[in-house]
Amino acid sequence: MGAPPRVEYALTPFGETLLGPVEALGAWSVAYGDAVIEAQERAEERAGRGRGR
């Protein structure tokens, strides 16, 4: 058996319009991800669904 066929992927111009928003969402998640998780954990504790329950 030989190597699999080569395949190239590329975004369409329409798909490229999403690069900015997706990069911004990624940057936001890096900046605020821990705070979101902490807020979720606090909400679960208040609802009686904390870890280990």
Backbone atoms as SQL, in Angstrom:
CREATE TABLE atoms (id INTEGER PRIMARY KEY, chain TEXT, resi INTEGER, resn TEXT, atom TEXT, x REAL, y REAL, z REAL);
INSERT INTO atoms VALUES
  (1, 'A', 1, 'MET', 'N', 0.837, -1.191, 0.000),
  (2, 'A', 1, 'MET', 'CA', 0.000, 0.000, 0.000),
  (3, 'A', 1, 'MET', 'C', 0.876, 1.248, 0.000),
  (4, 'A', 2, 'GLY', 'N', 0.480, 2.194, -0.755),
  (5, 'A', 2, 'GLY', 'CA', 1.209, 3.452, -0.808),
  (6, 'A', 2, 'GLY', 'C', 0.645, 4.462, 0.165),
  (7, 'A', 3, 'ALA', 'N', 1.175, 5.646, 0.081),
  (8, 'A', 3, 'ALA', 'CA', 0.703, 6.740, 0.926),
  (9, 'A', 3, 'ALA', 'C', -0.711, 7.131, 0.511),
  (10, 'A', 4, 'PRO', 'N', -1.505, 7.610, 1.463),
  (11, 'A', 4, 'PRO', 'CA', -2.858, 8.045, 1.098),
  (12, 'A', 4, 'PRO', 'C', -2.779, 9.255, 0.164),
  (13, 'A', 5, 'PRO', 'N', -3.838, 9.471, -0.599),
  (14, 'A', 5, 'PRO', 'CA', -3.825, 10.623, -1.502),
  (15, 'A', 5, 'PRO', 'C', -3.698, 11.931, -0.727),
  (16, 'A', 6, 'ARG', 'N', -3.056, 12.874, -1.314),
  (17, 'A', 6, 'ARG', 'CA', -2.881, 14.180, -0.681),
  (18, 'A', 6, 'ARG', 'C', -4.162, 14.988, -0.838),
  (19, 'A', 7, 'VAL', 'N', -4.548, 15.629, 0.250),
  (20, 'A', 7, 'VAL', 'CA', -5.759, 16.444, 0.232),
  (21, 'A', 7, 'VAL', 'C', -5.402, 17.812, 0.789),
  (22, 'A', 8, 'GLU', 'N', -5.835, 18.841, 0.139),
  (23, 'A', 8, 'GLU', 'CA', -5.617, 20.198, 0.629),
  (24, 'A', 8, 'GLU', 'C', -6.963, 20.816, 0.968),
  (25, 'A', 9, 'TYR', 'N', -6.999, 21.471, 2.113),
  (26, 'A', 9, 'TYR', 'CA', -8.207, 22.141, 2.556),
  (27, 'A', 9, 'TYR', 'C', -7.951, 23.639, 2.613),
  (28, 'A', 10, 'ALA', 'N', -8.972, 24.404, 2.340),
  (29, 'A', 10, 'ALA', 'CA', -8.859, 25.851, 2.424),
  (30, 'A', 10, 'ALA', 'C', -10.233, 26.430, 2.716),
  (31, 'A', 11, 'LEU', 'N', -10.228, 27.546, 3.407),
  (32, 'A', 11, 'LEU', 'CA', -11.483, 28.253, 3.648),
  (33, 'A', 11, 'LEU', 'C', -11.910, 28.997, 2.389),
  (34, 'A', 12, 'THR', 'N', -13.184, 29.066, 2.207),
  (35, 'A', 12, 'THR', 'CA', -13.715, 29.906, 1.137),
  (36, 'A', 12, 'THR', 'C', -13.629, 31.358, 1.591),
  (37, 'A', 13, 'PRO', 'N', -13.766, 32.298, 0.681),
  (38, 'A', 13, 'PRO', 'CA', -13.785, 33.698, 1.117),
  (39, 'A', 13, 'PRO', 'C', -14.865, 33.954, 2.181),
  (40, 'A', 14, 'PHE', 'N', -16.014, 33.305, 2.031),
  (41, 'A', 14, 'PHE', 'CA', -17.076, 33.453, 3.026),
  (42, 'A', 14, 'PHE', 'C', -16.624, 32.892, 4.375),
  (43, 'A', 15, 'GLY', 'N', -15.979, 31.742, 4.366),
  (44, 'A', 15, 'GLY', 'CA', -15.462, 31.154, 5.595),
  (45, 'A', 15, 'GLY', 'C', -14.395, 32.018, 6.239),
  (46, 'A', 16, 'GLU', 'N', -13.586, 32.676, 5.425),
  (47, 'A', 16, 'GLU', 'CA', -12.538, 33.548, 5.956),
  (48, 'A', 16, 'GLU', 'C', -13.107, 34.712, 6.758),
  (49, 'A', 17, 'THR', 'N', -14.355, 35.078, 6.475),
  (50, 'A', 17, 'THR', 'CA', -14.966, 36.176, 7.236),
  (51, 'A', 17, 'THR', 'C', -15.158, 35.797, 8.701),
  (52, 'A', 18, 'LEU', 'N', -15.104, 34.503, 9.009),
  (53, 'A', 18, 'LEU', 'CA', -15.263, 34.049, 10.398),
  (54, 'A', 18, 'LEU', 'C', -13.959, 34.052, 11.184),
  (55, 'A', 19, 'LEU', 'N', -12.819, 34.239, 10.518),
  (56, 'A', 19, 'LEU', 'CA', -11.537, 34.169, 11.221),
  (57, 'A', 19, 'LEU', 'C', -11.444, 35.184, 12.360),
  (58, 'A', 20, 'GLY', 'N', -11.801, 36.414, 12.118),
  (59, 'A', 20, 'GLY', 'CA', -11.730, 37.440, 13.159),
  (60, 'A', 20, 'GLY', 'C', -12.596, 37.107, 14.357),
  (61, 'A', 21, 'PRO', 'N', -13.882, 36.812, 14.155),
  (62, 'A', 21, 'PRO', 'CA', -14.730, 36.465, 15.302),
  (63, 'A', 21, 'PRO', 'C', -14.267, 35.212, 16.045),
  (64, 'A', 22, 'VAL', 'N', -13.803, 34.192, 15.334),
  (65, 'A', 22, 'VAL', 'CA', -13.347, 32.968, 16.004),
  (66, 'A', 22, 'VAL', 'C', -12.074, 33.236, 16.798),
  (67, 'A', 23, 'GLU', 'N', -11.165, 34.022, 16.239),
  (68, 'A', 23, 'GLU', 'CA', -9.952, 34.377, 16.978),
  (69, 'A', 23, 'GLU', 'C', -10.297, 35.212, 18.209),
  (70, 'A', 24, 'ALA', 'N', -11.250, 36.117, 18.083),
  (71, 'A', 24, 'ALA', 'CA', -11.670, 36.937, 19.227),
  (72, 'A', 24, 'ALA', 'C', -12.293, 36.058, 20.311),
  (73, 'A', 25, 'LEU', 'N', -13.098, 35.087, 19.925),
  (74, 'A', 25, 'LEU', 'CA', -13.699, 34.177, 20.896),
  (75, 'A', 25, 'LEU', 'C', -12.625, 33.359, 21.595),
  (76, 'A', 26, 'GLY', 'N', -11.630, 32.917, 20.854),
  (77, 'A', 26, 'GLY', 'CA', -10.529, 32.178, 21.460),
  (78, 'A', 26, 'GLY', 'C', -9.776, 33.031, 22.474),
  (79, 'A', 27, 'ALA', 'N', -9.486, 34.272, 22.114),
  (80, 'A', 27, 'ALA', 'CA', -8.781, 35.174, 23.029),
  (81, 'A', 27, 'ALA', 'C', -9.627, 35.447, 24.275),
  (82, 'A', 28, 'TRP', 'N', -10.935, 35.619, 24.094),
  (83, 'A', 28, 'TRP', 'CA', -11.824, 35.855, 25.221),
  (84, 'A', 28, 'TRP', 'C', -11.825, 34.639, 26.149),
  (85, 'A', 29, 'SER', 'N', -11.875, 33.434, 25.578),
  (86, 'A', 29, 'SER', 'CA', -11.923, 32.233, 26.410),
  (87, 'A', 29, 'SER', 'C', -10.626, 32.051, 27.195),
  (88, 'A', 30, 'VAL', 'N', -9.490, 32.432, 26.615),
  (89, 'A', 30, 'VAL', 'CA', -8.228, 32.367, 27.350),
  (90, 'A', 30, 'VAL', 'C', -8.248, 33.379, 28.501),
  (91, 'A', 31, 'ALA', 'N', -8.742, 34.568, 28.221),
  (92, 'A', 31, 'ALA', 'CA', -8.748, 35.629, 29.232),
  (93, 'A', 31, 'ALA', 'C', -9.751, 35.364, 30.355),
  (94, 'A', 32, 'TYR', 'N', -10.909, 34.799, 30.042),
  (95, 'A', 32, 'TYR', 'CA', -11.992, 34.691, 31.015),
  (96, 'A', 32, 'TYR', 'C', -12.433, 33.265, 31.332),
  (97, 'A', 33, 'GLY', 'N', -11.788, 32.270, 30.745),
  (98, 'A', 33, 'GLY', 'CA', -12.202, 30.881, 30.947),
  (99, 'A', 33, 'GLY', 'C', -12.227, 30.458, 32.395),
  (100, 'A', 34, 'ASP', 'N', -11.175, 30.792, 33.139),
  (101, 'A', 34, 'ASP', 'CA', -11.136, 30.403, 34.554),
  (102, 'A', 34, 'ASP', 'C', -12.260, 31.061, 35.342),
  (103, 'A', 35, 'ALA', 'N', -12.534, 32.321, 35.048),
  (104, 'A', 35, 'ALA', 'CA', -13.610, 33.025, 35.759),
  (105, 'A', 35, 'ALA', 'C', -14.966, 32.400, 35.442),
  (106, 'A', 36, 'VAL', 'N', -15.163, 31.959, 34.214),
  (107, 'A', 36, 'VAL', 'CA', -16.427, 31.312, 33.838),
  (108, 'A', 36, 'VAL', 'C', -16.585, 30.002, 34.606),
  (109, 'A', 37, 'ILE', 'N', -15.519, 29.217, 34.672),
  (110, 'A', 37, 'ILE', 'CA', -15.584, 27.950, 35.401),
  (111, 'A', 37, 'ILE', 'C', -15.865, 28.191, 36.884),
  (112, 'A', 38, 'GLU', 'N', -15.193, 29.184, 37.473),
  (113, 'A', 38, 'GLU', 'CA', -15.431, 29.492, 38.882),
  (114, 'A', 38, 'GLU', 'C', -16.872, 29.927, 39.118),
  (115, 'A', 39, 'ALA', 'N', -17.419, 30.738, 38.232),
  (116, 'A', 39, 'ALA', 'CA', -18.807, 31.182, 38.374),
  (117, 'A', 39, 'ALA', 'C', -19.764, 30.000, 38.248),
  (118, 'A', 40, 'GLN', 'N', -19.472, 29.085, 37.330),
  (119, 'A', 40, 'GLN', 'CA', -20.315, 27.902, 37.166),
  (120, 'A', 40, 'GLN', 'C', -20.282, 27.039, 38.428),
  (121, 'A', 41, 'GLU', 'N', -19.090, 26.871, 38.993),
  (122, 'A', 41, 'GLU', 'CA', -18.969, 26.071, 40.214),
  (123, 'A', 41, 'GLU', 'C', -19.733, 26.713, 41.371),
  (124, 'A', 42, 'ARG', 'N', -19.653, 28.041, 41.490),
  (125, 'A', 42, 'ARG', 'CA', -20.413, 28.722, 42.553),
  (126, 'A', 42, 'ARG', 'C', -21.915, 28.529, 42.346),
  (127, 'A', 43, 'ALA', 'N', -22.372, 28.624, 41.106),
  (128, 'A', 43, 'ALA', 'CA', -23.797, 28.447, 40.823),
  (129, 'A', 43, 'ALA', 'C', -24.245, 27.024, 41.154),
  (130, 'A', 44, 'GLU', 'N', -23.412, 26.046, 40.830),
  (131, 'A', 44, 'GLU', 'CA', -23.756, 24.654, 41.139),
  (132, 'A', 44, 'GLU', 'C', -23.793, 24.416, 42.647),
  (133, 'A', 45, 'GLU', 'N', -22.858, 25.031, 43.375),
  (134, 'A', 45, 'GLU', 'CA', -22.863, 24.891, 44.842),
  (135, 'A', 45, 'GLU', 'C', -24.141, 25.479, 45.429),
  (136, 'A', 46, 'ARG', 'N', -24.542, 26.660, 44.951),
  (137, 'A', 46, 'ARG', 'CA', -25.781, 27.286, 45.448),
  (138, 'A', 46, 'ARG', 'C', -26.994, 26.412, 45.136),
  (139, 'A', 47, 'ALA', 'N', -26.955, 25.714, 44.020),
  (140, 'A', 47, 'ALA', 'CA', -28.075, 24.858, 43.632),
  (141, 'A', 47, 'ALA', 'C', -27.990, 23.482, 44.272),
  (142, 'A', 48, 'GLY', 'N', -26.947, 23.248, 45.089),
  (143, 'A', 48, 'GLY', 'CA', -26.817, 21.948, 45.745),
  (144, 'A', 48, 'GLY', 'C', -26.272, 20.873, 44.838),
  (145, 'A', 49, 'ARG', 'N', -25.583, 21.270, 43.793),
  (146, 'A', 49, 'ARG', 'CA', -25.032, 20.284, 42.859),
  (147, 'A', 49, 'ARG', 'C', -23.520, 20.417, 42.785),
  (148, 'A', 50, 'GLY', 'N', -22.889, 20.701, 43.904),
  (149, 'A', 50, 'GLY', 'CA', -21.444, 20.862, 43.932),
  (150, 'A', 50, 'GLY', 'C', -20.738, 19.565, 43.581),
  (151, 'A', 51, 'ARG', 'N', -19.439, 19.632, 43.425),
  (152, 'A', 51, 'ARG', 'CA', -18.640, 18.439, 43.110),
  (153, 'A', 51, 'ARG', 'C', -18.822, 17.379, 44.187),
  (154, 'A', 52, 'GLY', 'N', -18.832, 16.138, 43.734),
  (155, 'A', 52, 'GLY', 'CA', -18.944, 15.037, 44.677),
  (156, 'A', 52, 'GLY', 'C', -20.342, 14.745, 45.150),
  (157, 'A', 53, 'ARG', 'N', -21.321, 15.398, 44.580),
  (158, 'A', 53, 'ARG', 'CA', -22.713, 15.141, 45.004),
  (159, 'A', 53, 'ARG', 'C', -23.413, 14.311, 43.970);
